[in-house]
Amino acid sequence: MPRGSVHAEKEEATFIQNICGGNEKLIKIHFYVQDVLDGPNPTVYEVARASITSNSPTGFGQVRVLDDVVTAGPESNSTTLGRAQGLITFSDLQVSALTMDLNIVFTSGKYNGSTICILGRNQINDEKRELAVVGGTGVFRFARGYAFSSTYSYDAEINYGVLEYTIYTTYVYNSKVRMYADV
């Protein structure tokens, strides 16, 4: 066996034991996503469209990728917490709704190096949208919960939106697993 693998297996077993033993906490995380759709440095790009997309009132069949900045406050110069990276697909023929595959990648603060994975339907004209938290990495390994998303502001002239997210998710605590081992 490679050196350290027995130790790693014990750490993993401890982590699993903490989950099964009820060592989970529910936390609330609140942040903003700076959604730049146009201009010199957009963070959202169209990568595909269906033959119907141009004639669809809902943009059905359009696929976009994004790499938005996540901030602590709604201002673009607010403290950067990480990135919102993923794929959005316009997936409803009747109303403007997206299917989202979104990873919140924390690059600073106490969750630095961890991710939260969000999936689901986002009916973008609703004031408040609910999406599922289906997993994560690092601190958020085995995460589950839900996220509320809303449009904080949108400037149509420059095609710039600020989205507000509030996430309620679980994480394992009192684990003896070292989340960031030296390599």
mmCIF file of the C-alpha atoms, coordinates in Angstrom:
data_MODEL
# 
_entry.id   MODEL 
# 
loop_
_atom_site.group_PDB 
_atom_site.id 
_atom_site.type_symbol 
_atom_site.label_atom_id 
_atom_site.label_alt_id 
_atom_site.label_comp_id 
_atom_site.label_asym_id 
_atom_site.label_entity_id 
_atom_site.label_seq_id 
_atom_site.pdbx_PDB_ins_code 
_atom_site.Cartn_x 
_atom_site.Cartn_y 
_atom_site.Cartn_z 
_atom_site.occupancy 
_atom_site.B_iso_or_equiv 
_atom_site.pdbx_formal_charge 
_atom_site.auth_seq_id 
_atom_site.auth_comp_id 
_atom_site.auth_asym_id 
_atom_site.auth_atom_id 
_atom_site.pdbx_PDB_model_num 
ATOM 1   C CA . MET A 1 1   ? 0.000   0.000  0.000   1.00 0.00 ? 1   MET A CA 1 
ATOM 2   C CA . PRO A 1 2   ? 1.272   3.491  -0.763  1.00 0.00 ? 2   PRO A CA 1 
ATOM 3   C CA . ARG A 1 3   ? 2.533   5.466  2.193   1.00 0.00 ? 3   ARG A CA 1 
ATOM 4   C CA . GLY A 1 4   ? -0.234  7.389  3.941   1.00 0.00 ? 4   GLY A CA 1 
ATOM 5   C CA . SER A 1 5   ? -3.101  5.386  2.486   1.00 0.00 ? 5   SER A CA 1 
ATOM 6   C CA . VAL A 1 6   ? -3.949  3.679  5.808   1.00 0.00 ? 6   VAL A CA 1 
ATOM 7   C CA . HIS A 1 7   ? -4.017  7.091  7.478   1.00 0.00 ? 7   HIS A CA 1 
ATOM 8   C CA . ALA A 1 8   ? -6.194  8.472  4.670   1.00 0.00 ? 8   ALA A CA 1 
ATOM 9   C CA . GLU A 1 9   ? -8.596  5.532  4.999   1.00 0.00 ? 9   GLU A CA 1 
ATOM 10  C CA . LYS A 1 10  ? -8.895  6.153  8.762   1.00 0.00 ? 10  LYS A CA 1 
ATOM 11  C CA . GLU A 1 11  ? -9.573  9.854  8.155   1.00 0.00 ? 11  GLU A CA 1 
ATOM 12  C CA . GLU A 1 12  ? -12.232 8.979  5.599   1.00 0.00 ? 12  GLU A CA 1 
ATOM 13  C CA . ALA A 1 13  ? -13.818 6.466  7.980   1.00 0.00 ? 13  ALA A CA 1 
ATOM 14  C CA . THR A 1 14  ? -13.905 9.120  10.720  1.00 0.00 ? 14  THR A CA 1 
ATOM 15  C CA . PHE A 1 15  ? -15.561 11.559 8.342   1.00 0.00 ? 15  PHE A CA 1 
ATOM 16  C CA . ILE A 1 16  ? -18.229 9.006  7.361   1.00 0.00 ? 16  ILE A CA 1 
ATOM 17  C CA . GLN A 1 17  ? -18.743 8.118  11.030  1.00 0.00 ? 17  GLN A CA 1 
ATOM 18  C CA . ASN A 1 18  ? -19.332 11.792 11.849  1.00 0.00 ? 18  ASN A CA 1 
ATOM 19  C CA . ILE A 1 19  ? -22.023 11.982 9.182   1.00 0.00 ? 19  ILE A CA 1 
ATOM 20  C CA . CYS A 1 20  ? -23.718 8.806  10.357  1.00 0.00 ? 20  CYS A CA 1 
ATOM 21  C CA . GLY A 1 21  ? -23.349 9.930  13.956  1.00 0.00 ? 21  GLY A CA 1 
ATOM 22  C CA . GLY A 1 22  ? -25.276 13.121 13.320  1.00 0.00 ? 22  GLY A CA 1 
ATOM 23  C CA . ASN A 1 23  ? -22.303 15.480 13.380  1.00 0.00 ? 23  ASN A CA 1 
ATOM 24  C CA . GLU A 1 24  ? -23.808 17.809 10.820  1.00 0.00 ? 24  GLU A CA 1 
ATOM 25  C CA . LYS A 1 25  ? -24.723 21.449 11.121  1.00 0.00 ? 25  LYS A CA 1 
ATOM 26  C CA . LEU A 1 26  ? -27.049 23.515 9.013   1.00 0.00 ? 26  LEU A CA 1 
ATOM 27  C CA . ILE A 1 27  ? -25.625 26.879 8.000   1.00 0.00 ? 27  ILE A CA 1 
ATOM 28  C CA . LYS A 1 28  ? -26.820 29.895 6.057   1.00 0.00 ? 28  LYS A CA 1 
ATOM 29  C CA . ILE A 1 29  ? -24.511 31.451 3.477   1.00 0.00 ? 29  ILE A CA 1 
ATOM 30  C CA . HIS A 1 30  ? -25.419 34.723 1.794   1.00 0.00 ? 30  HIS A CA 1 
ATOM 31  C CA . PHE A 1 31  ? -23.631 36.287 -1.183  1.00 0.00 ? 31  PHE A CA 1 
ATOM 32  C CA . TYR A 1 32  ? -24.041 38.073 -4.510  1.00 0.00 ? 32  TYR A CA 1 
ATOM 33  C CA . VAL A 1 33  ? -23.138 37.020 -8.039  1.00 0.00 ? 33  VAL A CA 1 
ATOM 34  C CA . GLN A 1 34  ? -21.908 39.625 -10.533 1.00 0.00 ? 34  GLN A CA 1 
ATOM 35  C CA . ASP A 1 35  ? -23.401 38.488 -13.874 1.00 0.00 ? 35  ASP A CA 1 
ATOM 36  C CA . VAL A 1 36  ? -21.662 40.313 -16.750 1.00 0.00 ? 36  VAL A CA 1 
ATOM 37  C CA . LEU A 1 37  ? -23.525 39.493 -19.975 1.00 0.00 ? 37  LEU A CA 1 
ATOM 38  C CA . ASP A 1 38  ? -21.924 42.037 -22.317 1.00 0.00 ? 38  ASP A CA 1 
ATOM 39  C CA . GLY A 1 39  ? -19.129 44.565 -22.639 1.00 0.00 ? 39  GLY A CA 1 
ATOM 40  C CA . PRO A 1 40  ? -15.373 44.124 -22.844 1.00 0.00 ? 40  PRO A CA 1 
ATOM 41  C CA . ASN A 1 41  ? -15.128 41.425 -20.145 1.00 0.00 ? 41  ASN A CA 1 
ATOM 42  C CA . PRO A 1 42  ? -18.289 39.297 -20.087 1.00 0.00 ? 42  PRO A CA 1 
ATOM 43  C CA . THR A 1 43  ? -18.467 36.359 -17.697 1.00 0.00 ? 43  THR A CA 1 
ATOM 44  C CA . VAL A 1 44  ? -21.331 34.574 -19.495 1.00 0.00 ? 44  VAL A CA 1 
ATOM 45  C CA . TYR A 1 45  ? -20.963 33.126 -22.986 1.00 0.00 ? 45  TYR A CA 1 
ATOM 46  C CA . GLU A 1 46  ? -23.339 31.377 -25.335 1.00 0.00 ? 46  GLU A CA 1 
ATOM 47  C CA . VAL A 1 47  ? -21.843 28.054 -26.454 1.00 0.00 ? 47  VAL A CA 1 
ATOM 48  C CA . ALA A 1 48  ? -24.769 26.425 -28.292 1.00 0.00 ? 48  ALA A CA 1 
ATOM 49  C CA . ARG A 1 49  ? -28.251 27.041 -29.609 1.00 0.00 ? 49  ARG A CA 1 
ATOM 50  C CA . ALA A 1 50  ? -30.954 24.853 -31.117 1.00 0.00 ? 50  ALA A CA 1 
ATOM 51  C CA . SER A 1 51  ? -32.620 25.467 -34.472 1.00 0.00 ? 51  SER A CA 1 
ATOM 52  C CA . ILE A 1 52  ? -35.665 26.769 -32.549 1.00 0.00 ? 52  ILE A CA 1 
ATOM 53  C CA . THR A 1 53  ? -33.785 29.233 -30.300 1.00 0.00 ? 53  THR A CA 1 
ATOM 54  C CA . SER A 1 54  ? -33.981 32.296 -32.563 1.00 0.00 ? 54  SER A CA 1 
ATOM 55  C CA . ASN A 1 55  ? -37.766 31.966 -32.907 1.00 0.00 ? 55  ASN A CA 1 
ATOM 56  C CA . SER A 1 56  ? -38.490 30.930 -29.323 1.00 0.00 ? 56  SER A CA 1 
ATOM 57  C CA . PRO A 1 57  ? -39.955 33.584 -26.991 1.00 0.00 ? 57  PRO A CA 1 
ATOM 58  C CA . THR A 1 58  ? -38.162 31.826 -24.111 1.00 0.00 ? 58  THR A CA 1 
ATOM 59  C CA . GLY A 1 59  ? -34.787 31.285 -25.791 1.00 0.00 ? 59  GLY A CA 1 
ATOM 60  C CA . PHE A 1 60  ? -35.432 27.541 -25.703 1.00 0.00 ? 60  PHE A CA 1 
ATOM 61  C CA . GLY A 1 61  ? -32.326 25.521 -26.582 1.00 0.00 ? 61  GLY A CA 1 
ATOM 62  C CA . GLN A 1 62  ? -29.734 28.179 -25.804 1.00 0.00 ? 62  GLN A CA 1 
ATOM 63  C CA . VAL A 1 63  ? -26.812 26.943 -23.702 1.00 0.00 ? 63  VAL A CA 1 
ATOM 64  C CA . ARG A 1 64  ? -24.454 29.289 -21.851 1.00 0.00 ? 64  ARG A CA 1 
ATOM 65  C CA . VAL A 1 65  ? -21.420 28.829 -19.652 1.00 0.00 ? 65  VAL A CA 1 
ATOM 66  C CA . LEU A 1 66  ? -20.537 31.227 -16.883 1.00 0.00 ? 66  LEU A CA 1 
ATOM 67  C CA . ASP A 1 67  ? -17.668 32.165 -14.632 1.00 0.00 ? 67  ASP A CA 1 
ATOM 68  C CA . ASP A 1 68  ? -19.120 34.975 -12.508 1.00 0.00 ? 68  ASP A CA 1 
ATOM 69  C CA . VAL A 1 69  ? -17.507 36.682 -9.528  1.00 0.00 ? 69  VAL A CA 1 
ATOM 70  C CA . VAL A 1 70  ? -19.100 35.921 -6.133  1.00 0.00 ? 70  VAL A CA 1 
ATOM 71  C CA . THR A 1 71  ? -18.996 38.866 -3.712  1.00 0.00 ? 71  THR A CA 1 
ATOM 72  C CA . ALA A 1 72  ? -19.946 39.537 -0.095  1.00 0.00 ? 72  ALA A CA 1 
ATOM 73  C CA . GLY A 1 73  ? -22.055 42.565 -1.042  1.00 0.00 ? 73  GLY A CA 1 
ATOM 74  C CA . PRO A 1 74  ? -24.014 43.675 -4.109  1.00 0.00 ? 74  PRO A CA 1 
ATOM 75  C CA . GLU A 1 75  ? -21.399 46.190 -5.273  1.00 0.00 ? 75  GLU A CA 1 
ATOM 76  C CA . SER A 1 76  ? -18.971 44.962 -7.931  1.00 0.00 ? 76  SER A CA 1 
ATOM 77  C CA . ASN A 1 77  ? -16.033 46.137 -5.799  1.00 0.00 ? 77  ASN A CA 1 
ATOM 78  C CA . SER A 1 78  ? -17.256 44.265 -2.706  1.00 0.00 ? 78  SER A CA 1 
ATOM 79  C CA . THR A 1 79  ? -15.011 41.592 -1.162  1.00 0.00 ? 79  THR A CA 1 
ATOM 80  C CA . THR A 1 80  ? -14.553 38.683 -3.563  1.00 0.00 ? 80  THR A CA 1 
ATOM 81  C CA . LEU A 1 81  ? -15.512 35.330 -2.038  1.00 0.00 ? 81  LEU A CA 1 
ATOM 82  C CA . GLY A 1 82  ? -15.098 33.139 -5.108  1.00 0.00 ? 82  GLY A CA 1 
ATOM 83  C CA . ARG A 1 83  ? -16.622 32.252 -8.449  1.00 0.00 ? 83  ARG A CA 1 
ATOM 84  C CA . ALA A 1 84  ? -19.962 30.920 -9.688  1.00 0.00 ? 84  ALA A CA 1 
ATOM 85  C CA . GLN A 1 85  ? -19.091 28.545 -12.507 1.00 0.00 ? 85  GLN A CA 1 
ATOM 86  C CA . GLY A 1 86  ? -21.374 26.360 -14.519 1.00 0.00 ? 86  GLY A CA 1 
ATOM 87  C CA . LEU A 1 87  ? -23.793 25.727 -17.289 1.00 0.00 ? 87  LEU A CA 1 
ATOM 88  C CA . ILE A 1 88  ? -27.247 27.185 -17.889 1.00 0.00 ? 88  ILE A CA 1 
ATOM 89  C CA . THR A 1 89  ? -29.710 25.927 -20.472 1.00 0.00 ? 89  THR A CA 1 
ATOM 90  C CA . PHE A 1 90  ? -32.918 27.646 -21.524 1.00 0.00 ? 90  PHE A CA 1 
ATOM 91  C CA . SER A 1 91  ? -35.170 24.626 -21.187 1.00 0.00 ? 91  SER A CA 1 
ATOM 92  C CA . ASP A 1 92  ? -38.847 25.625 -21.166 1.00 0.00 ? 92  ASP A CA 1 
ATOM 93  C CA . LEU A 1 93  ? -40.948 26.256 -24.266 1.00 0.00 ? 93  LEU A CA 1 
ATOM 94  C CA . GLN A 1 94  ? -43.640 28.171 -22.334 1.00 0.00 ? 94  GLN A CA 1 
ATOM 95  C CA . VAL A 1 95  ? -41.890 30.426 -19.791 1.00 0.00 ? 95  VAL A CA 1 
ATOM 96  C CA . SER A 1 96  ? -38.365 31.804 -19.329 1.00 0.00 ? 96  SER A CA 1 
ATOM 97  C CA . ALA A 1 97  ? -36.731 29.112 -17.231 1.00 0.00 ? 97  ALA A CA 1 
ATOM 98  C CA . LEU A 1 98  ? -33.235 27.738 -16.980 1.00 0.00 ? 98  LEU A CA 1 
ATOM 99  C CA . THR A 1 99  ? -31.864 24.385 -16.010 1.00 0.00 ? 99  THR A CA 1 
ATOM 100 C CA . MET A 1 100 ? -28.799 25.233 -13.950 1.00 0.00 ? 100 MET A CA 1 
ATOM 101 C CA . ASP A 1 101 ? -25.662 23.317 -13.051 1.00 0.00 ? 101 ASP A CA 1 
ATOM 102 C CA . LEU A 1 102 ? -23.766 25.734 -10.834 1.00 0.00 ? 102 LEU A CA 1 
ATOM 103 C CA . ASN A 1 103 ? -20.644 25.363 -8.715  1.00 0.00 ? 103 ASN A CA 1 
ATOM 104 C CA . ILE A 1 104 ? -19.903 27.994 -6.100  1.00 0.00 ? 104 ILE A CA 1 
ATOM 105 C CA . VAL A 1 105 ? -16.109 27.898 -5.811  1.00 0.00 ? 105 VAL A CA 1 
ATOM 106 C CA . PHE A 1 106 ? -14.854 29.624 -2.669  1.00 0.00 ? 106 PHE A CA 1 
ATOM 107 C CA . THR A 1 107 ? -11.438 31.249 -3.148  1.00 0.00 ? 107 THR A CA 1 
ATOM 108 C CA . SER A 1 108 ? -11.157 33.148 0.142   1.00 0.00 ? 108 SER A CA 1 
ATOM 109 C CA . GLY A 1 109 ? -12.400 33.148 3.707   1.00 0.00 ? 109 GLY A CA 1 
ATOM 110 C CA . LYS A 1 110 ? -13.179 30.192 5.915   1.00 0.00 ? 110 LYS A CA 1 
ATOM 111 C CA . TYR A 1 111 ? -14.545 28.122 3.002   1.00 0.00 ? 111 TYR A CA 1 
ATOM 112 C CA . ASN A 1 112 ? -11.510 28.736 0.768   1.00 0.00 ? 112 ASN A CA 1 
ATOM 113 C CA . GLY A 1 113 ? -10.922 25.696 -1.453  1.00 0.00 ? 113 GLY A CA 1 
ATOM 114 C CA . SER A 1 114 ? -14.426 24.298 -0.959  1.00 0.00 ? 114 SER A CA 1 
ATOM 115 C CA . THR A 1 115 ? -17.328 24.173 -3.402  1.00 0.00 ? 115 THR A CA 1 
ATOM 116 C CA . ILE A 1 116 ? -21.104 23.947 -3.210  1.00 0.00 ? 116 ILE A CA 1 
ATOM 117 C CA . CYS A 1 117 ? -22.947 22.318 -6.122  1.00 0.00 ? 117 CYS A CA 1 
ATOM 118 C CA . ILE A 1 118 ? -26.375 23.669 -7.053  1.00 0.00 ? 118 ILE A CA 1 
ATOM 119 C CA . LEU A 1 119 ? -28.756 22.112 -9.589  1.00 0.00 ? 119 LEU A CA 1 
ATOM 120 C CA . GLY A 1 120 ? -32.295 22.717 -10.703 1.00 0.00 ? 120 GLY A CA 1 
ATOM 121 C CA . ARG A 1 121 ? -34.889 24.812 -12.428 1.00 0.00 ? 121 ARG A CA 1 
ATOM 122 C CA . ASN A 1 122 ? -34.591 28.589 -12.268 1.00 0.00 ? 122 ASN A CA 1 
ATOM 123 C CA . GLN A 1 123 ? -37.725 30.345 -13.510 1.00 0.00 ? 123 GLN A CA 1 
ATOM 124 C CA . ILE A 1 124 ? -35.946 33.649 -14.023 1.00 0.00 ? 124 ILE A CA 1 
ATOM 125 C CA . ASN A 1 125 ? -38.973 35.962 -13.954 1.00 0.00 ? 125 ASN A CA 1 
ATOM 126 C CA . ASP A 1 126 ? -40.034 34.746 -10.502 1.00 0.00 ? 126 ASP A CA 1 
ATOM 127 C CA . GLU A 1 127 ? -39.039 37.082 -7.697  1.00 0.00 ? 127 GLU A CA 1 
ATOM 128 C CA . LYS A 1 128 ? -37.596 34.237 -5.605  1.00 0.00 ? 128 LYS A CA 1 
ATOM 129 C CA . ARG A 1 129 ? -36.314 30.986 -7.081  1.00 0.00 ? 129 ARG A CA 1 
ATOM 130 C CA . GLU A 1 130 ? -35.447 27.795 -5.181  1.00 0.00 ? 130 GLU A CA 1 
ATOM 131 C CA . LEU A 1 131 ? -32.696 25.437 -6.307  1.00 0.00 ? 131 LEU A CA 1 
ATOM 132 C CA . ALA A 1 132 ? -31.284 22.247 -4.781  1.00 0.00 ? 132 ALA A CA 1 
ATOM 133 C CA . VAL A 1 133 ? -27.890 21.979 -3.112  1.00 0.00 ? 133 VAL A CA 1 
ATOM 134 C CA . VAL A 1 134 ? -26.795 18.503 -4.154  1.00 0.00 ? 134 VAL A CA 1 
ATOM 135 C CA . GLY A 1 135 ? -23.227 18.252 -2.948  1.00 0.00 ? 135 GLY A CA 1 
ATOM 136 C CA . GLY A 1 136 ? -19.896 19.899 -2.584  1.00 0.00 ? 136 GLY A CA 1 
ATOM 137 C CA . THR A 1 137 ? -16.248 19.447 -1.814  1.00 0.00 ? 137 THR A CA 1 
ATOM 138 C CA . GLY A 1 138 ? -13.930 20.310 1.057   1.00 0.00 ? 138 GLY A CA 1 
ATOM 139 C CA . VAL A 1 139 ? -15.944 21.663 3.987   1.00 0.00 ? 139 VAL A CA 1 
ATOM 140 C CA . PHE A 1 140 ? -19.121 20.916 2.025   1.00 0.00 ? 140 PHE A CA 1 
ATOM 141 C CA . ARG A 1 141 ? -18.454 17.250 1.261   1.00 0.00 ? 141 ARG A CA 1 
ATOM 142 C CA . PHE A 1 142 ? -21.844 15.461 1.433   1.00 0.00 ? 142 PHE A CA 1 
ATOM 143 C CA . ALA A 1 143 ? -23.644 18.824 1.454   1.00 0.00 ? 143 ALA A CA 1 
ATOM 144 C CA . ARG A 1 144 ? -27.364 18.905 0.911   1.00 0.00 ? 144 ARG A CA 1 
ATOM 145 C CA . GLY A 1 145 ? -29.874 21.683 1.203   1.00 0.00 ? 145 GLY A CA 1 
ATOM 146 C CA . TYR A 1 146 ? -31.426 24.419 -0.860  1.00 0.00 ? 146 TYR A CA 1 
ATOM 147 C CA . ALA A 1 147 ? -30.660 27.845 -2.256  1.00 0.00 ? 147 ALA A CA 1 
ATOM 148 C CA . PHE A 1 148 ? -32.837 30.865 -2.883  1.00 0.00 ? 148 PHE A CA 1 
ATOM 149 C CA . SER A 1 149 ? -31.876 33.086 -5.785  1.00 0.00 ? 149 SER A CA 1 
ATOM 150 C CA . SER A 1 150 ? -33.298 36.469 -6.714  1.00 0.00 ? 150 SER A CA 1 
ATOM 151 C CA . THR A 1 151 ? -32.359 39.299 -9.016  1.00 0.00 ? 151 THR A CA 1 
ATOM 152 C CA . TYR A 1 152 ? -30.958 42.067 -6.837  1.00 0.00 ? 152 TYR A CA 1 
ATOM 153 C CA . SER A 1 153 ? -30.521 44.446 -9.759  1.00 0.00 ? 153 SER A CA 1 
ATOM 154 C CA . TYR A 1 154 ? -30.297 44.449 -13.528 1.00 0.00 ? 154 TYR A CA 1 
ATOM 155 C CA . ASP A 1 155 ? -29.025 47.211 -15.797 1.00 0.00 ? 155 ASP A CA 1 
ATOM 156 C CA . ALA A 1 156 ? -30.421 46.531 -19.293 1.00 0.00 ? 156 ALA A CA 1 
ATOM 157 C CA . GLU A 1 157 ? -28.320 49.286 -20.839 1.00 0.00 ? 157 GLU A CA 1 
ATOM 158 C CA . ILE A 1 158 ? -25.031 47.544 -20.040 1.00 0.00 ? 158 ILE A CA 1 
ATOM 159 C CA . ASN A 1 159 ? -26.527 44.026 -19.681 1.00 0.00 ? 159 ASN A CA 1 
ATOM 160 C CA . TYR A 1 160 ? -25.203 43.602 -16.124 1.00 0.00 ? 160 TYR A CA 1 
ATOM 161 C CA . GLY A 1 161 ? -27.058 41.743 -13.399 1.00 0.00 ? 161 GLY A CA 1 
ATOM 162 C CA . VAL A 1 162 ? -26.476 41.219 -9.713  1.00 0.00 ? 162 VAL A CA 1 
ATOM 163 C CA . LEU A 1 163 ? -27.997 38.045 -8.335  1.00 0.00 ? 163 LEU A CA 1 
ATOM 164 C CA . GLU A 1 164 ? -28.540 37.446 -4.625  1.00 0.00 ? 164 GLU A CA 1 
ATOM 165 C CA . TYR A 1 165 ? -28.140 33.942 -3.201  1.00 0.00 ? 165 TYR A CA 1 
ATOM 166 C CA . THR A 1 166 ? -29.020 32.602 0.214   1.00 0.00 ? 166 THR A CA 1 
ATOM 167 C CA . ILE A 1 167 ? -27.972 28.997 0.740   1.00 0.00 ? 167 ILE A CA 1 
ATOM 168 C CA . TYR A 1 168 ? -29.053 26.707 3.554   1.00 0.00 ? 168 TYR A CA 1 
ATOM 169 C CA . THR A 1 169 ? -26.799 23.684 3.583   1.00 0.00 ? 169 THR A CA 1 
ATOM 170 C CA . THR A 1 170 ? -25.295 21.078 5.832   1.00 0.00 ? 170 THR A CA 1 
ATOM 171 C CA . TYR A 1 171 ? -21.672 20.437 6.623   1.00 0.00 ? 171 TYR A CA 1 
ATOM 172 C CA . VAL A 1 172 ? -19.885 17.948 8.872   1.00 0.00 ? 172 VAL A CA 1 
ATOM 173 C CA . TYR A 1 173 ? -18.249 19.310 11.996  1.00 0.00 ? 173 TYR A CA 1 
ATOM 174 C CA . ASN A 1 174 ? -16.055 17.789 14.721  1.00 0.00 ? 174 ASN A CA 1 
ATOM 175 C CA . SER A 1 175 ? -14.469 15.678 12.059  1.00 0.00 ? 175 SER A CA 1 
ATOM 176 C CA . LYS A 1 176 ? -10.892 14.616 12.543  1.00 0.00 ? 176 LYS A CA 1 
ATOM 177 C CA . VAL A 1 177 ? -10.408 14.689 8.811   1.00 0.00 ? 177 VAL A CA 1 
ATOM 178 C CA . ARG A 1 178 ? -7.827  17.258 7.761   1.00 0.00 ? 178 ARG A CA 1 
ATOM 179 C CA . MET A 1 179 ? -9.595  19.053 4.950   1.00 0.00 ? 179 MET A CA 1 
ATOM 180 C CA . TYR A 1 180 ? -6.404  20.544 3.500   1.00 0.00 ? 180 TYR A CA 1 
ATOM 181 C CA . ALA A 1 181 ? -3.541  18.118 3.923   1.00 0.00 ? 181 ALA A CA 1 
ATOM 182 C CA . ASP A 1 182 ? -0.035  19.113 2.923   1.00 0.00 ? 182 ASP A CA 1 
ATOM 183 C CA . VAL A 1 183 ? 0.995   17.451 -0.313  1.00 0.00 ? 183 VAL A CA 1 
# 
